[in-house]
Amino acid sequence: MKNTMRGLGWVLVWGASAAYAAPAGSGEGVGWLGYLFAGFFAVIIVTQLVPAAILFVGMLKGIFSARDRKADTVSVE
C-alpha cells in the first residue's frame, strides 16, 4: 500500500509539472509547416484508398462469381 501511494504521488507531481510547463494561451495557431505535415499524411491516406478499393472490388467479384460457379456445377450434375 505504501509503494502504491508513493507511485501515485509521483504521477501527480509529474502531471502537475507538465501542466505548468505548457504556456497558457500564447500560441499563434498552426503555421504553414503544420498544414504541410497534415497534408502529407492526408496524401498517404488517400493513396492507400486506391489499392483498398481495387481489392474490395476483386473480393466482391470473387464472392459473386463463386456463387455462379457453384450454381453451374450443381445444375450440370
RAFENGI-V461939 format. One record per residue. N is the residue number from 1. RES is the residue in three letters. PSI is psi in whole degrees, -180 to 180 (999 if undefined). OMEGA is omega in whole degrees, -180 to 180 (none if undefined). NEAR is the number of other C-alpha atoms within 12 Angstrom. Layout:
n & res & psi & omega & near
N & RES & PSI & OMEGA & NEAR
N & RES & PSI & OMEGA & NEAR
This chain:
n & res & psi & omega & near
1 & MET & -37 & -178 & 7
2 & LYS & -41 & 179 & 8
3 & ASN & -35 & 179 & 9
4 & THR & -44 & 180 & 10
5 & MET & -37 & 178 & 11
6 & ARG & -43 & 178 & 12
7 & GLY & -40 & 178 & 13
8 & LEU & -38 & 178 & 14
9 & GLY & -43 & 179 & 14
10 & TRP & -38 & 178 & 14
11 & VAL & -42 & 178 & 14
12 & LEU & -40 & 179 & 14
13 & VAL & -45 & -180 & 14
14 & TRP & -39 & 179 & 14
15 & GLY & -40 & 180 & 14
16 & ALA & -38 & -179 & 13
17 & SER & -35 & 177 & 13
18 & ALA & -36 & 180 & 12
19 & ALA & -37 & 180 & 12
20 & TYR & -22 & -179 & 11
21 & ALA & -24 & -178 & 10
22 & ALA & 131 & 177 & 12
23 & PRO & 143 & -176 & 11
24 & ALA & 107 & 172 & 9
25 & GLY & 19 & -179 & 7
26 & SER & 8 & -179 & 7
27 & GLY & 151 & -180 & 9
28 & GLU & 6 & -179 & 10
29 & GLY & -172 & -177 & 10
30 & VAL & 131 & 179 & 11
31 & GLY & -176 & -178 & 11
32 & TRP & -29 & 178 & 11
33 & LEU & -35 & 176 & 11
34 & GLY & -42 & 177 & 13
35 & TYR & -37 & 177 & 13
36 & LEU & -41 & 178 & 13
37 & PHE & -47 & 179 & 14
38 & ALA & -38 & 179 & 15
39 & GLY & -36 & 178 & 14
40 & PHE & -45 & 179 & 14
41 & PHE & -30 & 175 & 14
42 & ALA & -39 & 178 & 14
43 & VAL & -40 & 178 & 14
44 & ILE & -44 & -179 & 14
45 & ILE & -43 & -179 & 14
46 & VAL & -40 & 180 & 14
47 & THR & -22 & 175 & 14
48 & GLN & -19 & 179 & 14
49 & LEU & -30 & -179 & 14
50 & VAL & -54 & 177 & 14
51 & PRO & -32 & 179 & 14
52 & ALA & -40 & 179 & 14
53 & ALA & -39 & 179 & 14
54 & ILE & -44 & 178 & 14
55 & LEU & -37 & -180 & 14
56 & PHE & -44 & 178 & 14
57 & VAL & -41 & 177 & 14
58 & GLY & -38 & 178 & 14
59 & MET & -43 & 179 & 14
60 & LEU & -41 & 177 & 14
61 & LYS & -42 & 179 & 15
62 & GLY & -39 & 180 & 15
63 & ILE & -49 & -176 & 14
64 & PHE & -31 & 177 & 14
65 & SER & -28 & 176 & 14
66 & ALA & -36 & 178 & 14
67 & ARG & -42 & -180 & 14
68 & ASP & -44 & 179 & 14
69 & ARG & -38 & 180 & 15
70 & LYS & -40 & 179 & 15
71 & ALA & -36 & 179 & 13
72 & ASP & -42 & -178 & 12
73 & THR & -33 & 179 & 11
74 & VAL & -41 & -179 & 10
75 & SER & -26 & 180 & 9
76 & VAL & -40 & -177 & 8
77 & GLU & 999 & none & 7
